[in-house]
Amino acid sequence: MPLINMPDFAAKLLDDFAARGALRIDTPVIQPAAPFLDMAGEDLRRRIFLTESETGESLCLRPEFTIPVCLRHIESATGTPRRYCYLGEVFRQRRDGENEFYQAGIEDLGETAIAAADARAVNDAVQIIAGLLPGRPLAVTLGDQAVFEAVVRALGLPGGWQKRLIQAFGNTAQIEQILLRLASPQPVTGFAPDLATLLGGDEAALIEHIDRTMQETGYSTNASRSPREIATRLKEKLSLAETRLDGTALLLLCEFLSLELPLGEASAALAGFADAAGLSLKGALAGFEERVAALADLGIDLSRITYRAAFGRPLDYYTGLVFEVTRAGDGAVLAGGGRFDRLLTLLGAREDIPAVGFSLWLDRIEQARAR
Amino acid sequence: MTITIALPSKGRMKEDAAAIFERAGLPIVAVGNERSYRGRVEGWDDIEIAFLSASEISREIGNGSVDFGVTGEDLVREGLAEADRRMEIAARLGFGHADVVVAVPEIWLDVDSMADLGDVAADFRARHGRRLAIATKYWRLTQQFFSGSHGIQLYRIVESLGATEGAPASGSADIIVDITSTGSTLKANHLKVLPDGVILKSEACLVRARKQAHEGDQRIGRIIEAIRGAL
């Protein structure tokens, strides 16, 4: 369906996608809103265009393609690996720029050669943009959720803090807040005397107490948080508050988060960091190195890619690679991508389906072409 | 230009607002009979009173179709995007006090702060296969507070237009964001307010729509001064 407001390079883009073996998939503009809100969080609500069907179902104008493409894949129950591509309009309420604009991209679903698939996604995004912006140097920023998680785990921080940090990865302000609180933990006080006694005792009695109270006060013990869940977290929280945190762990975490260097030097720097800090990051570093090697095999210029340790997306379905492509010296993101191995099962796929992909901002590419 | 002031059309709010205007030397009389939805201020021919429901008042302020309104701050902040750009709180009137708060079941012994709630929300889907559900009629305030102030993203809002306090016990939501004045309804439903979960301390306010026409209009300042003087 050719639309007259499509970017003039749309046809070339589709040829590029086809040449890369991607199958074009179309998804309706009007989508059920729940999957987007479930995956991205309530904050998305004010940035999408919501409406309601006659029967009260919450619908929205397609705010992006990854979730619809994954849903379509799950529905059609085809095998993997699959390489899908899309090109179409998306709708978002933005402060800057139009509310409707074109995006195009590729999603690799079910490719089990992780490093190679990651490298291919980065390389495809860079090559396609380079083809559209000949002669203009590009810059790539790359981050890795898996490396950050490995560092947090290896530092031996209490479980609750690990979760908070991993959850916040990519959100600098929130990470800083957490580090601040980690540096000066707050003791937990103010329990009623009878509860304080229970807390000193065994967990079974505590669970029993919570269970009884819930029943007496008319709360279902299985509709929301269960007595066991509350008791376990309460114990965890108390032990957390008593833990004296090691100052060096915090310093190491800050040191790690400040790493920013050309990708070609990143593996060695990460290995050096792990050695000096006495941390074992073997699995995550091996994956990282493998990806760097795969990128080098594809002939991409590693000095153009910057690894930034703190770069991530605070969405819980991102699991490894994240990257952005910009014009060198310019902040506008022309392509964004990453690995989202957790998304398909969250959307209802029966088995784990590893996934990586990228999305091109065609309006920004169009602007960059005009300059 | 006639200045339009929107006042609550019924109940305690109407009486309390009328009393303050009276003390401020702006006595309000209904046009026609007592139940009329229009009024005027004795001695001020260029002021018109429109009696509206409290939530309509916030909307009309947002549209700029009235110049002033007396309504709860909660309704203005919930009803208007970028509220501070579109209105100014000219005076806090000292009645209609109520807080918009985050309340969780009392039995959530491990949850005493928004940070605790953030932890629970982060884990919720893995444990329960769905997001933490918040029953509220305050969509905007909830989003601003959870996402903006506390970095909590992983929750879903369940719209609730009445008896919100009952939602956690009935299982239709896990926690609530609601307005409370004495806290007794929360207590009766075995809910507790999180100490750092007070989103807004609301009360009835004299709200001015930010309108170009107000600049240089001395009556605007005089009305505000008169009301402030009566508090």
Chai-1 contact restraints between the chains, C-beta under 6 A:
chainA,res_idxA,chainB,res_idxB,connection_type,confidence,min_distance_angstrom,max_distance_angstrom,comment,restraint_id
A,D38,B,R131,contact,1.0,0.0,6.0,A-B,restraint_1
A,G41,B,Q153,contact,1.0,0.0,6.0,A-B,restraint_2
A,G41,B,L154,contact,1.0,0.0,6.0,A-B,restraint_3
A,E42,B,Q143,contact,1.0,0.0,6.0,A-B,restraint_4
A,E42,B,Y155,contact,1.0,0.0,6.0,A-B,restraint_5
A,E42,B,I157,contact,1.0,0.0,6.0,A-B,restraint_6
A,D43,B,S147,contact,1.0,0.0,6.0,A-B,restraint_7
A,D43,B,Q153,contact,1.0,0.0,6.0,A-B,restraint_8
A,Q167,B,A122,contact,1.0,0.0,6.0,A-B,restraint_9
A,Q174,B,G151,contact,1.0,0.0,6.0,A-B,restraint_10
A,I210,B,I107,contact,1.0,0.0,6.0,A-B,restraint_11
A,T213,B,I107,contact,1.0,0.0,6.0,A-B,restraint_12
A,M214,B,I107,contact,1.0,0.0,6.0,A-B,restraint_13
A,T217,B,H190,contact,1.0,0.0,6.0,A-B,restraint_14
A,G218,B,A169,contact,1.0,0.0,6.0,A-B,restraint_15
A,Y219,B,A169,contact,1.0,0.0,6.0,A-B,restraint_16
A,S220,B,G171,contact,1.0,0.0,6.0,A-B,restraint_17
A,A223,B,G171,contact,1.0,0.0,6.0,A-B,restraint_18
A,S224,B,D174,contact,1.0,0.0,6.0,A-B,restraint_19
A,I230,B,D110,contact,1.0,0.0,6.0,A-B,restraint_20
A,R233,B,D110,contact,1.0,0.0,6.0,A-B,restraint_21
A,L234,B,L109,contact,1.0,0.0,6.0,A-B,restraint_22
A,L234,B,D110,contact,1.0,0.0,6.0,A-B,restraint_23
A,K237,B,D110,contact,1.0,0.0,6.0,A-B,restraint_24
